[in-house]
C-alpha cells in the first residue's frame, strides 16, 4: 500500500514531464511501422526514415488542427444566433414540461442565464489552450526525436520482443479503429451539414480510446447541436443518432475484437478504476490514456510468472 501511494504521488507531481513523455512513447509506437517500411522495403537509412516519419506526423496535425480551430471559432462568432435558437428550444421544452406535469418553472430566469453565458471568455480560453497545445506538441516532438534516435539495433530478449510486438499491435489497432470511427462520424456530419461536425469527429477519434464510455459520449455530444440546428427537421436528428450508433456497434462488437483479440481485453471494473486513477493523476489526458496505459501494463505483466496473476485480475479472469 505504501508503495502504491508513493507511486501515485510520483505520477501526480511529475505529470508535467511524464505526460509529454508518455505521449511521445505512443507516437513512437504509431510511427514505428512507417520507419520499418522505409528501412525494410525501400532500403532507406534509419536516420533518413525517422525525419520522414516525423514529417508525416507533423503534416497530419497541420491538416487537422486548422479546420478544427476554424470550426470552433466560427461557432463562437455566431454565438448570438445559436443563443436565440437555444432559447427558443428551451422555451418550448420548459413550456411542454409545465403543461404536461404541472410544474412551476421560472422560464424567464433560465432564459436570462442562457443569455449571460460568457462566449467571449470561452473564445479567449480557446485561443489560450490552442497556444498551449502547440507548446506541448513541440516538447512531444523533441522527446519523440530523442526516443527514435536513441534506439539501437541490439538483439532484444524474447520477453521484451513479445511485449513490444503486443503493445504495437494494440496501439496501432486502436489508432486505426479510432481513425475509422472518426471518418465515419465526420462523413455523416459533413453530409448532413452539422455545425461543429469536424470538432465532433475529432473528439470521436480521442474518445474511442476510452472503452464503453467514450463511444456513448461521442454519440451523445452532437445531439444538442443537432436539436438546435435541425429543430424543424427530425429526420436529420434521427440520422445523426442512428448512423454513428450503428457504426459504433459494428466496429466495437465485430471489427475491434478481430483486430485486437480477446487476450488484450480489460474487465469493465478495471476500466472504471483506471479512468478514475489516471484521471486523478493526469487530468483529461490521463482519462484518454487510461485504457491504453492499463492495457500495456497488463500485456507486460502477462510475460512474467510473478505478475501474471495481476494481469489476470485486470482482465477479470479470476477463475484461472
ROLUMLO-328530 format. One record per residue (C-alpha): residue number from 1; residue in one letter; x, y, z. Coordinates in steps of 0.02 Angstrom, whole numbers, plus 50000, padded with zeros to 5 digits. Layout:
! residues N
+-----+---------+-------+-------+-------+
! num ! residuo !    px !    py !    pz !
+-----+---------+-------+-------+-------+
! NUM !       a !     X !     Y !     Z !
...
+-----+---------+-------+-------+-------+
***
This chain:
! residues 320
+-----+---------+-------+-------+-------+
! num ! residuo !    px !    py !    pz !
+-----+---------+-------+-------+-------+
!   1 !       x ! 50000 ! 50000 ! 50000 !
!   2 !       x ! 50142 ! 50119 ! 50044 !
!   3 !       x ! 50223 ! 50082 ! 49875 !
!   4 !       x ! 50059 ! 50118 ! 49782 !
!   5 !       x ! 50040 ! 50283 ! 49874 !
!   6 !       x ! 50220 ! 50332 ! 49835 !
!   7 !       x ! 50199 ! 50288 ! 49651 !
!   8 !       x ! 50037 ! 50387 ! 49644 !
!   9 !       x ! 50121 ! 50541 ! 49718 !
!  10 !       x ! 50266 ! 50522 ! 49596 !
!  11 !       x ! 50146 ! 50508 ! 49447 !
!  12 !       x ! 50048 ! 50661 ! 49504 !
!  13 !       x ! 50192 ! 50778 ! 49543 !
!  14 !       x ! 50294 ! 50730 ! 49389 !
!  15 !       x ! 50146 ! 50741 ! 49268 !
!  16 !       x ! 50219 ! 50895 ! 49181 !
!  17 !       x ! 50363 ! 50785 ! 49122 !
!  18 !       x ! 50280 ! 50614 ! 49114 !
!  19 !       x ! 50127 ! 50662 ! 49009 !
!  20 !       x ! 50229 ! 50727 ! 48859 !
!  21 !       x ! 50347 ! 50580 ! 48879 !
!  22 !       x ! 50206 ! 50451 ! 48877 !
!  23 !       x ! 50125 ! 50537 ! 48727 !
!  24 !       x ! 50294 ! 50532 ! 48639 !
!  25 !       x ! 50305 ! 50345 ! 48676 !
!  26 !       x ! 50133 ! 50318 ! 48600 !
!  27 !       x ! 50183 ! 50418 ! 48446 !
!  28 !       x ! 50344 ! 50318 ! 48432 !
!  29 !       x ! 50243 ! 50157 ! 48429 !
!  30 !       x ! 50125 ! 50228 ! 48297 !
!  31 !       x ! 50261 ! 50285 ! 48177 !
!  32 !       x ! 50371 ! 50130 ! 48203 !
!  33 !       x ! 50284 ! 50038 ! 48058 !
!  34 !       x ! 50317 ! 50187 ! 47943 !
!  35 !       x ! 50503 ! 50182 ! 47987 !
!  36 !       x ! 50511 ! 49993 ! 47971 !
!  37 !       x ! 50427 ! 50002 ! 47799 !
!  38 !       x ! 50555 ! 50129 ! 47737 !
!  39 !       x ! 50703 ! 50030 ! 47805 !
!  40 !       x ! 50646 ! 49855 ! 47754 !
!  41 !       x ! 50553 ! 49886 ! 47591 !
!  42 !       x ! 50630 ! 50047 ! 47524 !
!  43 !       x ! 50804 ! 50013 ! 47595 !
!  44 !       x ! 50813 ! 50188 ! 47670 !
!  45 !       x ! 50938 ! 50225 ! 47808 !
!  46 !       x ! 50865 ! 50244 ! 47983 !
!  47 !       x ! 50922 ! 50425 ! 48002 !
!  48 !       x ! 50826 ! 50467 ! 47843 !
!  49 !       x ! 50673 ! 50364 ! 47887 !
!  50 !       x ! 50650 ! 50447 ! 48057 !
!  51 !       x ! 50634 ! 50628 ! 47991 !
!  52 !       x ! 50515 ! 50569 ! 47854 !
!  53 !       x ! 50403 ! 50482 ! 47983 !
!  54 !       x ! 50405 ! 50634 ! 48098 !
!  55 !       x ! 50366 ! 50746 ! 47949 !
!  56 !       x ! 50212 ! 50638 ! 47913 !
!  57 !       x ! 50155 ! 50660 ! 48095 !
!  58 !       x ! 50177 ! 50850 ! 48084 !
!  59 !       x ! 50080 ! 50856 ! 47920 !
!  60 !       x ! 49940 ! 50755 ! 48000 !
!  61 !       x ! 49920 ! 50882 ! 48140 !
!  62 !       x ! 49938 ! 51029 ! 48019 !
!  63 !       x ! 49793 ! 50959 ! 47917 !
!  64 !       x ! 49683 ! 50926 ! 48069 !
!  65 !       x ! 49710 ! 51075 ! 48186 !
!  66 !       x ! 49665 ! 51225 ! 48073 !
!  67 !       x ! 49493 ! 51157 ! 48019 !
!  68 !       x ! 49451 ! 51113 ! 48199 !
!  69 !       x ! 49505 ! 51284 ! 48261 !
!  70 !       x ! 49410 ! 51374 ! 48122 !
!  71 !       x ! 49254 ! 51271 ! 48156 !
!  72 !       x ! 49255 ! 51318 ! 48341 !
!  73 !       x ! 49296 ! 51499 ! 48300 !
!  74 !       x ! 49152 ! 51509 ! 48177 !
!  75 !       x ! 49035 ! 51432 ! 48304 !
!  76 !       x ! 49085 ! 51562 ! 48435 !
!  77 !       x ! 49070 ! 51705 ! 48311 !
!  78 !       x ! 48889 ! 51654 ! 48278 !
!  79 !       x ! 48857 ! 51631 ! 48464 !
!  80 !       x ! 48714 ! 51758 ! 48470 !
!  81 !       x ! 48621 ! 51664 ! 48333 !
!  82 !       x ! 48643 ! 51499 ! 48424 !
!  83 !       x ! 48590 ! 51580 ! 48587 !
!  84 !       x ! 48424 ! 51633 ! 48511 !
!  85 !       x ! 48398 ! 51457 ! 48442 !
!  86 !       x ! 48438 ! 51381 ! 48612 !
!  87 !       x ! 48316 ! 51498 ! 48699 !
!  88 !       x ! 48177 ! 51453 ! 48576 !
!  89 !       x ! 48210 ! 51267 ! 48602 !
!  90 !       x ! 48223 ! 51283 ! 48792 !
!  91 !       x ! 48066 ! 51389 ! 48797 !
!  92 !       x ! 47971 ! 51255 ! 48700 !
!  93 !       x ! 48036 ! 51113 ! 48812 !
!  94 !       x ! 48001 ! 51205 ! 48976 !
!  95 !       x ! 47825 ! 51255 ! 48925 !
!  96 !       x ! 47791 ! 51075 ! 48874 !
!  97 !       x ! 47852 ! 51014 ! 49046 !
!  98 !       x ! 47747 ! 51147 ! 49134 !
!  99 !       x ! 47588 ! 51098 ! 49043 !
! 100 !       x ! 47620 ! 50911 ! 49048 !
! 101 !       x ! 47673 ! 50889 ! 49230 !
! 102 !       x ! 47600 ! 51049 ! 49306 !
! 103 !       x ! 47771 ! 51105 ! 49374 !
! 104 !       x ! 47809 ! 51287 ! 49415 !
! 105 !       x ! 47965 ! 51340 ! 49319 !
! 106 !       x ! 48042 ! 51514 ! 49310 !
! 107 !       x ! 48068 ! 51516 ! 49121 !
! 108 !       x ! 48125 ! 51698 ! 49116 !
! 109 !       x ! 48264 ! 51666 ! 49242 !
! 110 !       x ! 48328 ! 51515 ! 49144 !
! 111 !       x ! 48324 ! 51613 ! 48980 !
! 112 !       x ! 48416 ! 51759 ! 49061 !
! 113 !       x ! 48550 ! 51639 ! 49124 !
! 114 !       x ! 48573 ! 51572 ! 48948 !
! 115 !       x ! 48591 ! 51749 ! 48880 !
! 116 !       x ! 48727 ! 51786 ! 49009 !
! 117 !       x ! 48838 ! 51641 ! 48953 !
! 118 !       x ! 49018 ! 51708 ! 48931 !
! 119 !       x ! 49051 ! 51662 ! 48750 !
! 120 !       x ! 49190 ! 51792 ! 48732 !
! 121 !       x ! 49282 ! 51719 ! 48882 !
! 122 !       x ! 49265 ! 51546 ! 48806 !
! 123 !       x ! 49339 ! 51611 ! 48644 !
! 124 !       x ! 49491 ! 51685 ! 48732 !
! 125 !       x ! 49514 ! 51524 ! 48833 !
! 126 !       x ! 49507 ! 51426 ! 48670 !
! 127 !       x ! 49648 ! 51531 ! 48596 !
! 128 !       x ! 49750 ! 51507 ! 48755 !
! 129 !       x ! 49725 ! 51317 ! 48754 !
! 130 !       x ! 49771 ! 51311 ! 48569 !
! 131 !       x ! 49935 ! 51404 ! 48602 !
! 132 !       x ! 49972 ! 51288 ! 48749 !
! 133 !       x ! 49938 ! 51137 ! 48638 !
! 134 !       x ! 50068 ! 51196 ! 48511 !
! 135 !       x ! 50195 ! 51219 ! 48652 !
! 136 !       x ! 50161 ! 51044 ! 48718 !
! 137 !       x ! 50165 ! 50970 ! 48544 !
! 138 !       x ! 50338 ! 51045 ! 48516 !
! 139 !       x ! 50401 ! 50964 ! 48676 !
! 140 !       x ! 50324 ! 50797 ! 48625 !
! 141 !       x ! 50410 ! 50808 ! 48454 !
! 142 !       x ! 50579 ! 50841 ! 48535 !
! 143 !       x ! 50557 ! 50692 ! 48652 !
! 144 !       x ! 50500 ! 50586 ! 48505 !
! 145 !       x ! 50656 ! 50629 ! 48405 !
! 146 !       x ! 50770 ! 50580 ! 48551 !
! 147 !       x ! 50673 ! 50418 ! 48579 !
! 148 !       x ! 50690 ! 50369 ! 48396 !
! 149 !       x ! 50873 ! 50416 ! 48381 !
! 150 !       x ! 50914 ! 50331 ! 48547 !
! 151 !       x ! 50854 ! 50160 ! 48487 !
! 152 !       x ! 50989 ! 50032 ! 48450 !
! 153 !       x ! 50996 ! 49880 ! 48337 !
! 154 !       x ! 51044 ! 49764 ! 48479 !
! 155 !       x ! 50952 ! 49598 ! 48487 !
! 156 !       x ! 50803 ! 49606 ! 48605 !
! 157 !       x ! 50761 ! 49468 ! 48728 !
! 158 !       x ! 50612 ! 49358 ! 48682 !
! 159 !       x ! 50511 ! 49430 ! 48828 !
! 160 !       x ! 50543 ! 49610 ! 48778 !
! 161 !       x ! 50508 ! 49568 ! 48595 !
! 162 !       x ! 50340 ! 49491 ! 48643 !
! 163 !       x ! 50293 ! 49643 ! 48747 !
! 164 !       x ! 50348 ! 49762 ! 48610 !
! 165 !       x ! 50250 ! 49670 ! 48474 !
! 166 !       x ! 50093 ! 49655 ! 48581 !
! 167 !       x ! 50098 ! 49840 ! 48627 !
! 168 !       x ! 50124 ! 49889 ! 48444 !
! 169 !       x ! 49979 ! 49779 ! 48391 !
! 170 !       x ! 49865 ! 49854 ! 48523 !
! 171 !       x ! 49908 ! 50037 ! 48494 !
! 172 !       x ! 49908 ! 50026 ! 48304 !
! 173 !       x ! 49742 ! 49932 ! 48304 !
! 174 !       x ! 49663 ! 50059 ! 48422 !
! 175 !       x ! 49729 ! 50202 ! 48314 !
! 176 !       x ! 49654 ! 50126 ! 48155 !
! 177 !       x ! 49489 ! 50093 ! 48243 !
! 178 !       x ! 49484 ! 50271 ! 48312 !
! 179 !       x ! 49529 ! 50345 ! 48142 !
! 180 !       x ! 49399 ! 50239 ! 48051 !
! 181 !       x ! 49264 ! 50283 ! 48178 !
! 182 !       x ! 49306 ! 50469 ! 48166 !
! 183 !       x ! 49299 ! 50463 ! 47975 !
! 184 !       x ! 49127 ! 50379 ! 47976 !
! 185 !       x ! 49058 ! 50500 ! 48105 !
! 186 !       x ! 49138 ! 50651 ! 48017 !
! 187 !       x ! 49072 ! 50599 ! 47846 !
! 188 !       x ! 48896 ! 50581 ! 47919 !
! 189 !       x ! 48906 ! 50754 ! 47998 !
! 190 !       x ! 48978 ! 50829 ! 47838 !
! 191 !       x ! 48840 ! 50755 ! 47727 !
! 192 !       x ! 48706 ! 50819 ! 47847 !
! 193 !       x ! 48799 ! 50986 ! 47860 !
! 194 !       x ! 48805 ! 50982 ! 48051 !
! 195 !       x ! 48884 ! 51132 ! 48136 !
! 196 !       x ! 49046 ! 51087 ! 48226 !
! 197 !       x ! 49046 ! 50922 ! 48131 !
! 198 !       x ! 49236 ! 50916 ! 48115 !
! 199 !       x ! 49255 ! 50956 ! 48301 !
! 200 !       x ! 49140 ! 50812 ! 48348 !
! 201 !       x ! 49233 ! 50696 ! 48228 !
! 202 !       x ! 49400 ! 50745 ! 48307 !
! 203 !       x ! 49329 ! 50717 ! 48482 !
! 204 !       x ! 49264 ! 50547 ! 48423 !
! 205 !       x ! 49442 ! 50499 ! 48375 !
! 206 !       x ! 49507 ! 50533 ! 48552 !
! 207 !       x ! 49353 ! 50467 ! 48642 !
! 208 !       x ! 49368 ! 50300 ! 48550 !
! 209 !       x ! 49521 ! 50264 ! 48658 !
! 210 !       x ! 49404 ! 50263 ! 48810 !
! 211 !       x ! 49313 ! 50095 ! 48810 !
! 212 !       x ! 49124 ! 50089 ! 48839 !
! 213 !       x ! 49101 ! 50269 ! 48899 !
! 214 !       x ! 49195 ! 50351 ! 48756 !
! 215 !       x ! 49077 ! 50280 ! 48624 !
! 216 !       x ! 48922 ! 50338 ! 48719 !
! 217 !       x ! 48992 ! 50514 ! 48744 !
! 218 !       x ! 49045 ! 50526 ! 48560 !
! 219 !       x ! 48867 ! 50484 ! 48503 !
! 220 !       x ! 48782 ! 50599 ! 48630 !
! 221 !       x ! 48892 ! 50754 ! 48605 !
! 222 !       x ! 48820 ! 50813 ! 48437 !
! 223 !       x ! 48638 ! 50785 ! 48486 !
! 224 !       x ! 48609 ! 50956 ! 48572 !
! 225 !       x ! 48683 ! 51048 ! 48422 !
! 226 !       x ! 48577 ! 50940 ! 48305 !
! 227 !       x ! 48419 ! 50985 ! 48401 !
! 228 !       x ! 48463 ! 51170 ! 48390 !
! 229 !       x ! 48511 ! 51165 ! 48206 !
! 230 !       x ! 48375 ! 51046 ! 48144 !
! 231 !       x ! 48230 ! 51097 ! 48253 !
! 232 !       x ! 48111 ! 51079 ! 48104 !
! 233 !       x ! 48197 ! 50926 ! 48028 !
! 234 !       x ! 48175 ! 50772 ! 48141 !
! 235 !       x ! 48244 ! 50654 ! 48008 !
! 236 !       x ! 48417 ! 50737 ! 48012 !
! 237 !       x ! 48420 ! 50722 ! 48202 !
! 238 !       x ! 48371 ! 50539 ! 48187 !
! 239 !       x ! 48510 ! 50504 ! 48060 !
! 240 !       x ! 48642 ! 50594 ! 48167 !
! 241 !       x ! 48599 ! 50474 ! 48309 !
! 242 !       x ! 48565 ! 50316 ! 48207 !
! 243 !       x ! 48715 ! 50310 ! 48087 !
! 244 !       x ! 48853 ! 50339 ! 48219 !
! 245 !       x ! 48768 ! 50221 ! 48342 !
! 246 !       x ! 48755 ! 50083 ! 48210 !
! 247 !       x ! 48936 ! 50110 ! 48155 !
! 248 !       x ! 48996 ! 50103 ! 48335 !
! 249 !       x ! 48904 ! 49939 ! 48369 !
! 250 !       x ! 48977 ! 49858 ! 48211 !
! 251 !       x ! 49154 ! 49921 ! 48247 !
! 252 !       x ! 49150 ! 49890 ! 48434 !
! 253 !       x ! 49066 ! 49719 ! 48433 !
! 254 !       x ! 49135 ! 49640 ! 48274 !
! 255 !       x ! 49286 ! 49730 ! 48199 !
! 256 !       x ! 49382 ! 49781 ! 48356 !
! 257 !       x ! 49384 ! 49607 ! 48437 !
! 258 !       x ! 49453 ! 49535 ! 48274 !
! 259 !       x ! 49592 ! 49665 ! 48263 !
! 260 !       x ! 49644 ! 49670 ! 48445 !
! 261 !       x ! 49593 ! 49499 ! 48507 !
! 262 !       x ! 49517 ! 49447 ! 48672 !
! 263 !       x ! 49687 ! 49424 ! 48754 !
! 264 !       x ! 49707 ! 49612 ! 48774 !
! 265 !       x ! 49534 ! 49645 ! 48845 !
! 266 !       x ! 49511 ! 49731 ! 49013 !
! 267 !       x ! 49371 ! 49698 ! 49136 !
! 268 !       x ! 49240 ! 49840 ! 49144 !
! 269 !       x ! 49279 ! 49867 ! 49329 !
! 270 !       x ! 49464 ! 49882 ! 49285 !
! 271 !       x ! 49421 ! 50013 ! 49152 !
! 272 !       x ! 49317 ! 50115 ! 49275 !
! 273 !       x ! 49454 ! 50110 ! 49408 !
! 274 !       x ! 49586 ! 50152 ! 49277 !
! 275 !       x ! 49486 ! 50303 ! 49216 !
! 276 !       x ! 49468 ! 50365 ! 49396 !
! 277 !       x ! 49650 ! 50336 ! 49441 !
! 278 !       x ! 49732 ! 50408 ! 49285 !
! 279 !       x ! 49605 ! 50549 ! 49281 !
! 280 !       x ! 49656 ! 50598 ! 49458 !
! 281 !       x ! 49840 ! 50585 ! 49412 !
! 282 !       x ! 49846 ! 50672 ! 49241 !
! 283 !       x ! 49676 ! 50754 ! 49214 !
! 284 !       x ! 49588 ! 50739 ! 49045 !
! 285 !       x ! 49746 ! 50671 ! 48961 !
! 286 !       x ! 49751 ! 50536 ! 49095 !
! 287 !       x ! 49570 ! 50488 ! 49056 !
! 288 !       x ! 49613 ! 50471 ! 48870 !
! 289 !       x ! 49770 ! 50370 ! 48906 !
! 290 !       x ! 49694 ! 50265 ! 49047 !
! 291 !       x ! 49637 ! 50114 ! 48945 !
! 292 !       x ! 49791 ! 50102 ! 48830 !
! 293 !       x ! 49910 ! 50126 ! 48976 !
! 294 !       x ! 49822 ! 49995 ! 49083 !
! 295 !       x ! 49817 ! 49875 ! 48934 !
! 296 !       x ! 50005 ! 49896 ! 48909 !
! 297 !       x ! 50033 ! 49862 ! 49095 !
! 298 !       x ! 49927 ! 49704 ! 49078 !
! 299 !       x ! 50025 ! 49649 ! 48924 !
! 300 !       x ! 50189 ! 49672 ! 49018 !
! 301 !       x ! 50128 ! 49582 ! 49174 !
! 302 !       x ! 50073 ! 49431 ! 49070 !
! 303 !       x ! 50252 ! 49397 ! 49019 !
! 304 !       x ! 50316 ! 49365 ! 49196 !
! 305 !       x ! 50264 ! 49222 ! 49310 !
! 306 !       x ! 50262 ! 49328 ! 49468 !
! 307 !       x ! 50148 ! 49463 ! 49395 !
! 308 !       x ! 50036 ! 49352 ! 49287 !
! 309 !       x ! 49901 ! 49342 ! 49424 !
! 310 !       x ! 49889 ! 49532 ! 49422 !
! 311 !       x ! 49866 ! 49528 ! 49232 !
! 312 !       x ! 49725 ! 49401 ! 49255 !
! 313 !       x ! 49648 ! 49511 ! 49388 !
! 314 !       x ! 49649 ! 49661 ! 49268 !
! 315 !       x ! 49561 ! 49552 ! 49138 !
! 316 !       x ! 49437 ! 49487 ! 49265 !
! 317 !       x ! 49495 ! 49306 ! 49240 !
! 318 !       x ! 49497 ! 49258 ! 49423 !
! 319 !       x ! 49443 ! 49078 ! 49388 !
! 320 !       x ! 49609 ! 49034 ! 49301 !
+-----+---------+-------+-------+-------+
***
